[in-house]
Each structure stands twice: as structure tokens, then as C-alpha cells.
Amino acid sequence: KAISGNATDGGGIIRALLDGFAETVSTNLTVGDDATQSKKDGGIRGRDNSTVLRWAVTIIGGDQSRLGKVALVMIGFIREVLLRSIGAANMILTGVPTMTNTQMNEQNQQIANVMTNDEVVDGIASKCIDIDIMRRDRQQIDQVLNYWFGQASPDGSQKTLWMIASSSVELLEQVDSDISDKFRSLIWDLSSSSIASNSENVDAKKLQRWTQDIEVFGWQGKVAAIIALDQLSRHIHRHDKGAQSSSHIPEQRLLDNIAYNVSRQLQTHHEKELSTGIIPIPMRIFAIMPLRHAATVSDYSIVQNDIESSALLHEEMDRMIRRFRKATN
């Protein structure tokens, strides 16, 4: 314990000496500048040279003389070298960086500003909340895409999910019920952005996050929103048909309008991902479906062009597979 205490005391003495030396250098070798912001009066005010420098520079002709200007530049450089050297020595010997009184005051003021600035504090809190919201959004997007595209191959999904034969009544009811249980609340959240656009509820802004925050959710957010609003909703409406319930999702016409707008956004903002095949063809086909449901001449034209583009891309992929197969065999 005695050795530990002496070491601590020694470190404190060394730190005090170096901090004092740094403060002396900082105070007595201060070179003025013309771009220091004065927070007190809100204007720009030049920082004065220290008393020692003013006295020294006056002797050699003043700070406007050529020799005086050179001296100020050199002294300013020497000051920075000394302060950095003292700081390095302090860190090596004591493990604590050197901090002059001026630097300590500035740091304390910054801390005080943060503590009293509601916007900064609220911003930090909101970022913490956003992480949880972002994680939940990502999970829901993946849940939609995996449910609609990840359970079977396209041929298998065609028969058991996408286009179930009307004669398979039991399977239809089973799928409709499953989708209703898993995605009803999600469709409410996505549609509420149009019903209650001014709501402060984070779920009411889910569609906005999925479709506009491209850096976080990319094209996947838009495709998932389209699947939920244009496809899963139809299963839920069929499940609810004739049932007396207060939890019915909005009418399909409203959901179709939202899905249509998202589909157009996808075509506009993710043209490269569509044309290069980054967005898989099955997802691309369902993402264009809202325009097909709109059934206007102009929308049909867009759908037909997209089909041709998808077909050409599929031919390229087929040629790629044949080249790979030939090289492998």
C-alpha cells in the first residue's frame, strides 16, 4: 500500500508540474488570430497576443514589421510543439493528458451546453430509441419477404401460396388464417400513414421509414410493403369476409392505392437493382403487381415493358448457367 500511495503521489506531482508548465506556455506564448468567435457579444473578435509576446515583438520592430511577423509565426509553431510534447510526456508518465485551464473551461462549457440543450438531449434519446425501432422494422421486413418468397421454390409457392386453386378450400382457409394472425397488425401500421399522417405514434410512420430510408432498408422495405399491402391484405380480406369483427383492416381500394405509390417509387429509385437482377425476378414480378391491379392503359404499358425486361434478364441468367455448366463439365 505504501508503494502504491507513493507512486500515486509521484504521478500527481509530475502531472501538476507538467500541467503548470503547459499553462505557462499557453498563457505567455499566445499568438493572436483574426478569426476567433466571441460568444459573449455574438461577433468576430481577434485574439490578442500575450503580454510577453507584445513586449518581445515591440523590441524587434512591432507585429506589423517583417521581422515581427516572422517571429510571431515561429513562436506560434514553437508553442504548439511545446504543448504537444508536454501532453505526450504527461500521457506517458501519468496516463492522463495535459489540459490547460483554458481547455478545461472550454470542456466544462461544452458539457454544460449539452446538459442544458434540450434538443441535443432529445436527439441522443431519440437515436437510442431509433435503434430499437430500426431493428423491429428490419425483422418485420424479413418476416414478410421470407414468408412470401422463402418457403418454397417459385413453382412450389405458386401452388401452395401465391395462386392456390379455388378447389383447395382447406388449404385456402389455412393460409388465410395464418396470414391474418401474423400480418394483420402490420398492415394496419403500414396503412395508418395515410389515415393518420400527423400521428406521433412511431408505428404510424412505419411506411415512411420502409420506403424513404433507403440507406437502412434499401429496396427490401419497398418490396415488403408492396407484398403486405397488395397481397397479404387480400388473404386477410378473404378470411374476414362475412365475419363480424372490429379489427377489419382498411378496404382494399385504399391499400391498393398505397401499394401503387410504393411500386412507382421502386421503379424510380431502384432501376439499377431491377435491371441488374439484384432484386430477384419473383420479387420483381410481385412488386409490379399493383400497377397491373390498377388496370389503366399507361400502367399496363409499364407492366408489359417490365415483363419484357425481366424476360431478357432471365435469358442472360440462363446463358450464364449454361456457360458455367459447360465449363464445369
N, C-alpha and C positions, 0 to 999 in steps of 0.2 A: 504494500500500500504506500509506503514511504517513497519508493522509487517511482510509482505511478504518479503520485502527487507532485514530486519534483519535476517530472517530465512535463506534466500539465502546466505547472507554474512557469517552467522554462519556455514552453511554447507560447504561453500568454505574454511573457516579456518580449520574446522575439517578434511576435505579431504586433504588439504595441509599438515597438521601435520602428518596424517597417511601415506600419500604418502612419506613424508620425512623420517619418521621412517622406512618404508618399504625399501626405497632406502639405508638407512644407514645399515640396517640388511643385505640386499642383497649384498652390496659392501664389508662390513667388515667381513662377515661370509661366504665368498665364498670358498667352498671346491673343490679342483681341481679334474678333472677326466681325463681319458686317451682316451676318445672316442669322443672328440669334433671335428667336421668337420671344417676345416679352408677354407672358401670360397675364401679367398684372394690368397692363394698360391695353392689351389686345393689339399692339402694333409691333413693328420690327425695330429692334434696338440693338446697336452694335455693342459687343462686349469689350470693355476697356482692358488695356494692358495692365498687368500688375504693377504695383508701386516700384518694385525693384527694377523691372524692365524699363519703365518710363525713365527712371533715373539713369540707368546704364545707356539707354539709347540716346538720351539727350546729350550725353557727353560726346558721343561719336557723330553728332550732327542731326539728331531727330529722326522720328519714324518715317518722315517723308523723303529723307535723303536716300541715295542708292545704298550707301553702306549700312544705314539703319534698317532698310528693308531686308537686306541680305542677313543682317544679324537676327532680325525677328524670325525669319524663315528657319535659320539654323537653330535658334533657341527653341522654337516650337518643335522641331524634329528631335532635339536632344531631350526635351521634356517628355515626349511620347515614349522614347526609348527607355528613359529612366523609369517612368511609371510602369511600363510593361515588364521591365527587368525586376523591379521591386515586387510586382504582382506575382511573377513566376517564382521568385525566391520565397515569397510568403506561402504560396501554394505548396512548394516542395518541403519547406521546413515545418509548416504548421497544418497544412491541409485545408487552409481557409484562404480564399482570395483577398487581396488588398482592396479596401473600399474607403475612399476618402470621405470626409464629412459631406462634401457636395454630392457625391454619388449616393451616400446613404440618405440624404434628404430627398434626392430625386426618386429613389426607390420607394421610400416611405410615402411620397406624394402619389406615386403611381398606384400603390396598394390602396391608399385612401380613396383615390378616384374610382378604382374598381369596386371597392366596398360600398361606395355611395352612388354608383351609377346603376340605376335600376335596369337600364337597357342591357348593359353588359351582363349583369347577374341573370336577368331573364334569358339572355341569349345563351349563356352557359347551361342553364337549366333546360332550355328547350332543346339544345343539342343532345343532352343526355337522354331526354325523352324521345328524340327523333331516332336514336339508335334502336330502341325497343320497337317503335312503330315500323322502322325500316325492316327489321328482322321479321316481324309478323307479316308485313306485306310480301316479303320475299318468299316466306313459307306458303302463303296463300296462292301466289302466282305459280309456284312449283306444284302445289296441290292440284290446281286446275289443269295445268299442262300435262302432268303425269296421269291424271285421271282420264283425260280425253285422248291422249296420244301414247301413253306409256304402258297400257295394259296388254296390248296385243299388236301384231303387225297390222298394216293397213287393211289387208283382206279380212283378218280376224275381227278387227274393230268395226269394219263395215257391217258385219253380220250380227255382232253382239252388242253394239253400242250406237254407232252412227246412223245406220239405216235398218233398224230391226223390223222384220216383217210383221205386218199387222196381224198375221195369224198366230204369232208367238205372244199371245196375251200375257201369259205368266211372266215371261222374260221382260216384256214392256213394263208391267207393273212393278217388277222387282227393281229395274233400272231407274224408273221414275221416282220410286220411293227412296232409293239410295241417294240420288242426286238431290232430292228435296231435303233430306236430312243433312247432307254435307254442305250444300251451297246456297240454301235459301237466304240466310242472313248476309252472305257475301253479296248477293245480287241486290238486296236492299241497300247495302252500303254503297255499291257502285252507282245505283240509280239515284240515290239521295242527293248526289251532287247537282242534279237538275231540279229536283223537287225542293231542296232547301240549300240553295247555293251560298247563303250567308251564315250557315250554321257554323258554330265554333267546334262542333264535335269532329274529332280527328277522322272518324270513320266516314263522315260526310264528305271528306276531301280525298278519299281513297282513290277515286277515278283520276283525279287531278294528279296525284303522285304517280300512279302507274303509267299514265300516258305522257306526262310532261317532264318527269325527272329521268331523262334519257341516260344520264351518266350512271345512275343507280340501277334502273330497271330495264334499260335498253328497249329492244323490240319485244322482249318477252312480256313486259307489262301490258302492252297494247294487245298482243295476241291473246293473253289470258283474259283480258277484259272483254274482248270480242266473243270468245268462246262462252264465257259466263252469261253475257247479255243476249247473245244471239242463239246459242244452242242449249245450254243448260236450263235457261229460263223456259224454253218450250217444253222440256220434260216436266218441269215443276208445274206449269200451267195445265198440262195434261193430267198430272197427278191430282191437282186441286179441282179439276172440272167436276161441278156438281156438289162439291163439299162445302159445308158451312164453316167458314173459318175467318178470323180477324187478321190472320197472318199472310193473306194473299199478297204475292209480290205485285208490283205495278203492271198495268196492262202491257201486252206485248208490243203494241204500237209505240209506246214511249221507249221501251227498251231497245226496239229496233232502230229508233232514231239516234239513240246514244251510240249504239254499236256501229251504225253507219258513219258517224262522225269520226269515231276512233279508227275505223277501217281506212277512211280517207287520209287520216294523219299517218297511218302506217305506210301507205303508198307514197306519201310526200317525204316523210322524214327517214325512211329506211329503204329507199330504192336500191341502194347498193347491196344491202343484205338480201334483198329479194332476188336481184339479178344474178348474184354470185352463188346462191344456194346456201348461204349461211342460215337463212330461215328454211327449214325443211319443207319440201313440197306439200306434204299433208297439212302442215300448219298454214302454208301459203294459201291453199285452196279454201280452208275454212275461214281464213282472215278476209278473203274477198267475198264471202257469202252474204254479208249484209247488203252489198251492192246488188247482188242477184235478187235478194228479197225485195229490194226497192222497186225493181221491175220497171224502170224507166229506160227509154231508148239509149240515152247517154250512159247510164250505169251499165246496161248490158254490153255496150261497146267496150267499156273499160274492162269488164269481166272477160269478154272474148279475147281481148288483147293479152290479158294476164294469163289466160289459158294457153294461148299460143307460146308466150314467153316461157311458161312452165314446161311445155312440151319440148321446146328447143333445149332447155336446160337439162331435162331428163335424157334427151338424146346424147348430149355431151357426157353426162354421167355414165350412160350405157357404153359409150365408146371408151371411156376411161376404164371401166370394169373389164371390157374385152381386151384392151391393151395390157392391163395388169394380169389378166388370166393367161394371155398368150406368153407374156414374159415369164410367168411363173411355171407354165407347163414346158 
